[in-house]
Amino acid sequence: MDTVALAATGGMLHFELSLAYEVFAAAPDGVTVPWYDVTVCGPGAVRVGRFRLEPDHGLDRLPLARTVIVPGWADVDVDPPAELVDAVRAAHEAGARVASLCTGAFVLAAAGLLDGRRATTHWAHARDLAARYPAVDVDPDVLYVDDGSVLTSAGKAAAMDLCLHLVRLDHGSSVANTVARRLVVPPHRDGGQAQFVTTPVPAPDNHPLADLLPWVAERLDRPLTVEDMARQANMSSRNLGRHFRSVTGTTPLRWLLTQRIRRAQELLETTDDGVGTIAAATGMGTATTLRRQFSRTVGVPPDTYRRTFRSRARLARTAAGGGAGIPPGSPG
């Protein structure tokens, strides 16, 4: 199994810890890929916010995990425990992918993992992080930063964005979207990174677009217009736009474009189809149009996205199957 270790010591925030556990601890119904083996590691029974937590293992088990999650650090004016900092550093040196949620970035910075790297944290503490650790390139304007083996997220809800991003790297967009649907959160949010605003989790079936959205999703290969969608929904284009903003938070054309991009991602991940073929299958028309829209929205060209995804998928499979890890069946 792909082992995920959640670091838990006194002085951490329970929200981010619980959020990460919800994402990684149990595979959603219908997901058949090998799921994560999650364990909580700490120095013993600790207070996490208002709760008392008994970790499964000591911090010395962090280096045995493939992915280490460091939740938010409650008081950024207080140095994190040396044993936590040392364990996180040791995990990274052992080859673990280390991700901080919210102010957990201060722990990674104390361990020296952010030196020379771009990173983020909660906007309210970004200036403090930059002042205390001048070797870190702090970007306060993004939801998360993926710097390969070290990842950082902004505050609270952005922790969910980063966790879903990790699932997407490991298992692809379709599985990440399934996890997001189970947790009733958007699978992507616009944050200035290689992300895009996609369909939020559908509202109850009685909303005005309940029949239209799946109808459009089944016809992404066609040159649909706002007028086509309005006609199918039996409403004016003006009313269609108003309902789209209410239900999806965006415009009909923006929603349609992100569905096309999302479908292109899935085809790049799961098929060997050429960019031209994928452009036709997603209603983009030509390979040139797909490359332009894909690069603008996702941040990289389709060919680069395919190579990167498949390279990371191979690394994930290799790490899950060939490396040392916390034994399957560990509590948590």
C-alpha positions in Angstrom: 0.0 0.0 0.0 0.9 3.7 -0.5 1.7 4.7 3.1 0.7 8.1 4.4 1.8 9.3 7.8 0.1 12.2 9.6 2.4 13.9 12.0 0.6 14.8 15.3 2.1 16.6 18.2 0.9 19.1 20.8 0.4 22.5 19.3 -1.1 21.3 16.0 -4.5 22.2 14.6 -7.1 19.5 14.6 -9.0 20.8 11.5 -6.2 20.1 9.0 -5.3 16.8 10.7 -8.9 15.6 10.4 -9.3 16.8 6.9 -6.2 14.9 5.7 -7.4 11.8 7.5 -10.8 12.0 5.7 -9.1 12.2 2.3 -6.6 9.4 2.7 -8.0 7.0 5.2 -10.8 5.3 3.2 -11.3 4.8 -0.5 -14.7 6.1 -1.8 -17.3 3.6 -3.0 -16.5 2.5 -6.6 -12.8 3.2 -6.4 -10.9 0.0 -7.0 -7.3 1.2 -7.1 -5.1 0.2 -4.1 -5.7 2.8 -1.5 -3.5 4.5 1.1 -2.5 2.9 4.4 -2.8 5.8 6.8 -1.1 6.0 10.2 -0.9 8.8 12.8 2.6 9.4 14.2 3.4 11.4 17.4 5.4 11.4 20.6 2.6 9.9 22.6 -0.8 11.0 23.7 -1.1 14.7 22.7 -3.6 17.5 22.8 -4.6 18.6 19.3 -6.8 21.6 19.7 -9.6 20.6 22.2 -9.1 16.9 21.5 -6.8 14.3 23.1 -5.2 12.1 20.5 -3.3 8.8 20.8 -1.1 8.3 17.8 -0.6 4.8 16.3 3.2 5.1 16.2 6.1 7.4 17.3 7.6 10.1 15.2 10.4 7.7 14.3 8.0 6.0 11.9 7.7 9.1 9.6 10.7 8.1 7.5 9.0 4.8 6.6 6.1 6.5 4.9 6.0 7.5 1.2 4.0 10.7 2.0 4.2 12.7 5.3 1.5 15.2 6.1 2.3 18.0 8.5 -0.9 19.7 9.7 -1.2 23.4 10.7 0.9 24.7 13.6 -1.3 26.6 16.0 1.1 29.3 17.3 3.6 30.3 14.7 5.5 32.4 17.3 6.4 29.2 19.1 9.1 27.0 17.7 7.8 23.5 16.8 9.3 20.6 18.9 12.8 19.6 17.8 11.8 16.0 17.7 9.1 16.8 15.1 11.4 19.0 13.0 14.1 16.2 13.1 11.6 13.5 12.1 10.2 15.5 9.2 13.7 16.2 8.0 14.6 12.6 8.3 11.5 11.5 6.4 12.4 13.8 3.5 16.0 12.6 3.5 14.7 9.0 3.3 12.7 9.9 0.2 9.3 10.7 1.5 7.1 13.3 -0.2 6.4 15.9 2.5 3.4 18.2 2.5 2.4 20.9 4.9 -1.1 22.1 5.5 -1.7 25.8 6.3 0.9 26.9 9.0 2.5 23.5 8.9 4.9 25.3 6.5 6.6 26.7 9.6 7.6 23.1 10.6 9.0 22.4 7.1 10.9 25.7 7.1 12.4 24.9 10.5 13.5 21.6 9.1 15.2 23.4 6.2 13.0 21.8 3.6 11.8 25.1 2.1 15.2 26.7 1.7 15.6 27.9 -1.9 12.0 26.7 -2.7 8.8 28.4 -3.5 6.2 27.8 -0.8 3.0 29.2 0.7 1.1 29.3 3.9 -2.0 31.0 5.3 -2.0 34.6 4.0 -2.1 36.0 7.5 1.2 34.4 8.3 3.0 34.6 5.0 4.9 37.8 5.9 6.1 36.2 9.2 7.2 33.1 7.3 9.2 35.1 4.8 10.8 37.3 7.6 11.8 34.4 9.8 13.1 32.2 6.9 14.5 34.5 4.2 15.8 31.6 2.2 12.2 30.6 1.4 10.4 32.1 -1.6 7.0 32.7 0.0 4.1 33.2 -2.4 1.0 34.3 -0.5 -1.3 34.4 -3.5 -1.8 30.8 -4.3 -3.8 27.9 -2.9 -0.8 25.5 -2.8 2.7 25.0 -4.2 3.9 21.7 -5.6 7.7 21.7 -5.6 8.1 18.0 -6.3 9.0 16.2 -3.1 7.9 19.2 -0.9 4.4 20.7 -1.1 2.8 23.5 0.9 -0.8 24.8 1.1 -2.5 28.0 2.1 -5.0 28.1 5.0 -7.9 25.8 6.0 -9.8 25.0 2.8 -6.7 25.1 0.7 -5.5 22.1 2.7 -8.2 20.2 1.0 -7.1 21.5 -2.4 -3.6 20.1 -1.7 -4.8 16.8 -0.4 -6.9 16.3 -3.5 -4.0 17.3 -5.6 -1.9 14.5 -4.1 -4.7 12.0 -4.9 -4.8 13.4 -8.4 -1.0 12.9 -8.8 -1.3 9.3 -7.5 -4.5 8.1 -9.1 -5.6 10.6 -11.7 -8.3 13.2 -12.1 -11.2 10.7 -12.1 -10.4 9.2 -8.7 -9.7 12.7 -7.2 -13.0 13.9 -8.5 -14.7 10.9 -6.9 -13.1 11.7 -3.6 -14.2 15.3 -3.9 -17.7 14.3 -4.6 -17.8 12.1 -1.5 -16.6 15.0 0.6 -18.9 17.4 -1.1 -16.2 19.8 -2.2 -15.1 21.1 -5.6 -12.4 18.9 -7.2 -10.5 22.0 -8.4 -10.4 25.6 -7.4 -8.8 28.5 -9.2 -5.8 29.7 -7.3 -3.2 30.8 -9.8 -1.6 27.4 -10.1 -2.0 24.5 -12.5 -5.7 24.3 -11.5 -9.0 25.5 -12.9 -12.5 26.1 -11.7 -14.5 23.0 -12.6 -18.0 22.0 -11.8 -18.7 22.3 -8.1 -20.4 19.2 -6.6 -23.9 19.2 -8.1 -26.7 20.8 -6.1 -29.8 18.6 -5.3 -31.6 17.2 -8.3 -34.3 19.8 -8.2 -32.1 22.7 -9.4 -32.9 24.2 -12.8 -29.8 22.7 -14.5 -30.2 19.2 -13.1 -31.1 17.7 -16.6 -28.9 20.1 -18.6 -25.5 19.5 -17.0 -25.4 15.7 -17.7 -26.8 16.4 -21.2 -23.9 18.7 -22.0 -21.4 16.4 -20.4 -22.4 13.6 -22.8 -22.0 15.9 -25.8 -18.6 17.5 -25.2 -17.4 16.5 -28.6 -20.0 18.8 -30.2 -19.7 22.5 -30.9 -22.2 23.5 -28.3 -23.2 27.2 -27.8 -25.0 29.1 -25.0 -28.0 29.2 -27.3 -27.9 25.4 -27.7 -27.8 24.9 -23.9 -30.6 27.5 -23.4 -32.8 25.8 -26.0 -32.2 22.4 -24.3 -33.0 23.9 -20.9 -36.1 25.6 -22.3 -35.1 29.0 -21.1 -33.6 32.3 -22.4 -29.8 32.7 -22.6 -30.1 35.4 -19.9 -31.9 33.1 -17.5 -29.4 30.3 -18.3 -26.6 32.5 -17.3 -28.3 33.5 -14.1 -29.0 29.9 -13.2 -25.4 28.8 -14.1 -23.9 31.4 -11.7 -26.3 30.3 -9.0 -25.7 26.5 -9.4 -22.0 26.4 -10.6 -20.6 29.7 -9.6 -19.5 30.5 -13.2 -20.8 31.3 -16.7 -22.1 28.7 -19.1 -19.1 29.0 -21.5 -16.6 28.9 -18.7 -18.2 25.8 -17.3 -18.3 24.2 -20.7 -14.6 25.0 -21.3 -13.6 23.5 -18.0 -15.6 20.3 -18.7 -13.7 20.0 -22.0 -10.4 20.5 -20.3 -11.3 18.0 -17.5 -12.2 15.4 -20.2 -8.9 16.1 -22.0 -7.0 15.5 -18.8 -8.7 12.1 -18.3 -8.0 11.1 -21.9 -4.3 12.2 -21.6 -4.1 10.1 -18.5 -5.9 7.0 -19.7 -5.3 6.7 -23.4 -2.5 7.0 -26.0 -4.7 9.1 -28.3 -3.0 12.0 -30.1 -3.7 15.6 -29.2 -5.7 16.0 -32.4 -7.9 13.1 -31.6 -8.4 14.3 -28.0 -9.2 17.8 -29.4 -12.0 16.3 -31.5 -13.3 14.2 -28.6 -13.5 17.2 -26.4 -15.0 19.7 -28.8 -11.9 21.7 -29.1 -11.8 21.3 -32.9 -8.0 21.3 -33.5 -4.9 20.3 -31.7 -3.7 24.0 -31.8 -6.9 25.1 -30.0 -6.6 22.4 -27.4 -2.9 23.2 -26.8 -3.7 26.9 -26.3 -6.6 26.4 -24.0 -5.1 23.6 -22.1 -1.8 25.5 -21.5 -3.7 28.6 -20.4 -5.9 26.7 -18.0 -3.7 23.9 -16.6 -0.4 25.7 -16.9 1.4 23.2 -19.1 0.9 21.8 -22.7 -1.1 18.6 -23.1 2.0 16.5 -24.0 3.9 17.8 -20.9 0.9 17.0 -18.7 0.8 13.4 -20.1 4.5 12.8 -19.6 4.4 14.3 -16.1 1.4 12.4 -15.0 2.6 9.1 -16.3 6.1 9.6 -14.8 4.6 10.3 -11.4 2.2 7.4 -11.7 5.1 5.1 -12.4 7.1 6.5 -9.4 4.0 6.1 -7.2 3.6 2.4 -8.2 7.3 1.8 -7.7 7.3 3.4 -4.3 4.2 1.6 -3.3 5.4 -1.8 -4.4 9.2 -1.8 -3.9 10.1 0.5 -1.0 10.1 0.0 2.7 7.0 1.2 4.4 4.8 1.1 7.5 3.4 -2.4 7.5 -0.1 -2.8 6.0 -2.7 -3.2 8.6 -1.2 -0.6 11.0 -3.9 1.1 13.1 -5.5 4.2 11.5 
